[in-house]
Amino acid sequence: MNATDDNTGRGRGRRGEGRGRGEGRGRRGGWQVADLPDADDAQDWFAGRLPDGWFDGVEVSVDREEIVVIGTLAAEGDLSPAEAEGRIGRFRSETREQRIEIALEAESRYQRKVSWGASLGGTTALFTHVAAPVMTRLRQPERQVLDTLVDAGVARSRSDALAWSVRLVGEHADEWLGQLRDAMSEVDKLRGQGPTL
C-alpha cells in the first residue's frame, strides 16, 4: 500500500508501484502505452498508402488513442470559403469507402483509431475525431477554477472547462510544447540506443 505525502499528493511506494511516468515499465507513459506498437513511421505509411491524386500533401499526427490524417486538396484557383467547404464535402463523400478500408489497415497496424480531415485554402474540416476521456485528480483550488468557468458560462461543465483550459495552454505555449516534444523524442532515441538488460 502506498503512503501519501500530504504536501504533494505523490505516492511513495515500493519500486514499480509508483504512479509516475513509466516507473518500472521501461517506457515513457507507463502501462497505458506499454503495449502499443510504435507509430513513428505513420507519416510515411500514409504517404505510401494513400491513392495518388487525393492530396497535394498530408499531415499525420499521432497520440496514444488516435491517428489524425489531414490532407491538403489541390487548389483550383481562388475559392470562397463556401466553395472550399463544398469541395471538401464532395471529397469526403466520394472517398468514404476507400478511407474506411485504409483506416482499418492502419488501425490493425498501429492499434489506434484513425480520424480524417481535409484542408483547402484557409478552410480545414475534420470528418471524424476521437474525444478520449482523461481522468484527473484536482484539489479544491483547482476545482474552484473550473467551477468559476462554469458559473461564468465559459463552459457547460467541469469537463468542458478543463478541455477549454488545455486548449488555451496549447495555444499560448505552442512553441514551448514543441521544444518539449523534440527533447522527449531525443531522450527516446538515446534510450533506444542504450544497453539492454
N, C-alpha and C positions, 0 to 999 in steps of 0.2 A: 504494500500500500504506500502511496506517495504522501510525503509530508508537504505542506504548502507554506511558502514564505508569505506572511501577511502583507508585506510591503510590495512585493512584486507579483504575487499570484502565480509564480512559476513553480512547477512541480519539482521536487528533489527526490528522485527515486534511485533505485539501483540501475546500474548500467543497462541500457537498452529499454528501460521503462519510461524514459522521459518523453515529453510531448514536443520536444524541439525539432529543429529541421533535420529529419532523417537520422536521428540518433539510433545507432545500432543497425542501420539498414543500408548503409553504404551508397546512398544516392540522394541528391537534393530533393526535398519534397516529402520524404518519409514514405510510409506504406501506401499512400494514395497513388503514387506514380511508380512504385517498385515493379509492377507487372506490366506497365505499358510499353509497347515497342517504341523504339527511338523514331522520331519523326523529323529528324534534321534534313532528310532528303525529300520532304514533301513538296517543296517548291519545284525541284527538278522532276519529281514523279508526275506532278500535274502538268508541267510544261511538256513532258513527253507523251502523256496520255490524252490530253485534250485534242479534239479534232482540229486540223489546220483550218484557218479561216474564222474560227469562233472569235478570237480576241487578238488585238494588237499587242497586248501584254497581260500578264496575270500576276496578281499579288496573293500570296498564300500566307496566312498566319495560323499558328498552332498554339494551343494550350492543352491542359490536361483533359478537357472534355470535348474539344471541338477543333475542327479544321475549317477555316473560313477562306473560301476561294472567291476573289473578286476580279473579274476580267474586264479589261478596257475594250469596249466595242469600237470598231473603226468609225471615225467621224466622216460624215458625208456632207461637208460644207458646214455653215453655221446653222445650228439648230436651236430653236427656242427650248426652254425647259420643258414645256409640254410635249414638244416633238421628241425630245430625248427620253422622257418618261414613256411615251408610246412605243418608241423603238426598243427600249429595254423590256417593256411588257411583251412585245412581239417576240423578242429573243427568248424570254422566259418560257413562253408557251410553246414555241417551235422546238426548243431543245430539252423539254422536260424529261422525256423518256431516256434520252442519252445521258442526261445529267444524273438521273436516278441510277442508271447502270454504273456509271463512273463512281458515284458516291458509294455504292455497295462494295465495289472493288477496294476503294480507299479505306472504307470502314473496316473491312476484313484485314487489310494490310496494317493499318495504324491503330485499330481499336478505339477510334474516336468518331463522333458524328461529323458529317460534312455539311456545311452550310454554303449556300451560293449567293452571289451578288454580281452586279454589273455596273459599270460606270460609263458615262458618255458625256463629254464636255464637262460641265460642272455638276452634273447630276449623278448620284450614286444611289442604288437601291439594293437592299438585302432582300433576297427572296425568302430565306429561312434563317433562323438562328436559334441557338440553344440558350436558354435562360437557366443557368445552373444555380441551385440553392447553395449558399455558403453559410455554415454555422459559425457563430462567433460568440464570445462572452464579453459583455460590456458592464463596466461598473456604473454606478448611479450618475456621476457627472457626464459620462459618455451617452448614457440613455437620455439624459435631460437635453443634450444637444439634439438628438433625433426627435424627441418629443416637441422641442421648440419648432423644428422644421415642420412637423405635422400640424401643430397648433396654428402656425402661421399660414398654413395652406400651401407651403412649398412642396410638400409631399403628402401622399394619401395615407401612408403607414410608416412604421419604423423601417420596414424593409425597403420601401421606396426612398426614404430619407438616407439610408445607408448607401444605396445604389447611387443616388444623386451626389453624395459626398465623395464616393470613389471616382465618379466621372469628373468632378471638379478638381480633385487632386491630380487625376490623369492629365487633364487639360493644362494645369498650371505647373506640373512637374515633369512634362513630357521629355525634355532634354535630359534631366537627371535620371529618370527611369530608363531611358535608352542607354545611358552610360552604365547604369547598374546592370542591365541585361547583358551588355557587352562584357562587363567584368565577370559576371557569373558564367558566361559562355567560355571565357578563357580559363576559369577555375575548373570547369567541367572537362576541358581539353587536357589540362595538366593532370587532373585526377585520372583520366583515362590512360594517360601515358605512364602512370606510376606503377610500381611493382604490385603484383597480385599476391595475395596471401593464401 
